[in-house]
Structures are given as C-alpha cells and as structure tokens.
Amino acid sequence: MIKLGLLLLVLPLFVLMGVYFWELNDVRACQLDGGHWDYIESACRDTPQPFVSWLERSPLLVNGSMLLSVVGLVMCTVGLYVKRAK
C-alpha cells in the first residue's frame, strides 16, 4: 500500500508540472517572437489577449491530479500506521 501511495502521491504532480512547463515553453517562444499568447486557443496572436488561468482552462486535470495526490498521501499514512500481517 505504501508503494502505490507514493506513486499516487508523486506521479500526478510530475504530470501536472510537465504539462504546465510544456505550455510555458510555447508561451515564452511566442513572447520572444513578439506575439501575444491566446490561452484559450493555445495559439500565438498579434494582438494582446486576456490571461485565462490554467485552473479555469483545465479544471479536471488540476483538481484530479491534486485529488490523486491526496489519495496517495492517505494511502501512505494508512500504510505506515497499520501493522503488517506476518
């Protein structure tokens, strides 16, 4: 239970950070070329675009990964608390 809990605790955070930095790379490339990033369409535009939070654009990804991490934390805690059967 501890191994699965650790996997659920850590893996969703790495996936979340990977997707975030993937998009950040596109945003920075657009800005360095002199454009403005359209967060809703995920495209580089010539005119300024409003900022839309990542939580508003993909709430299932953000909230789901946080929920899986909490489940992993609970599983680790339970696994450390319960004595092993011999």
Beta strands, then each sheet from edge to edge (+ up, - down):
strand 1: 36-38
strand 2: 43-45
sheet 1: 1+ 2-
end
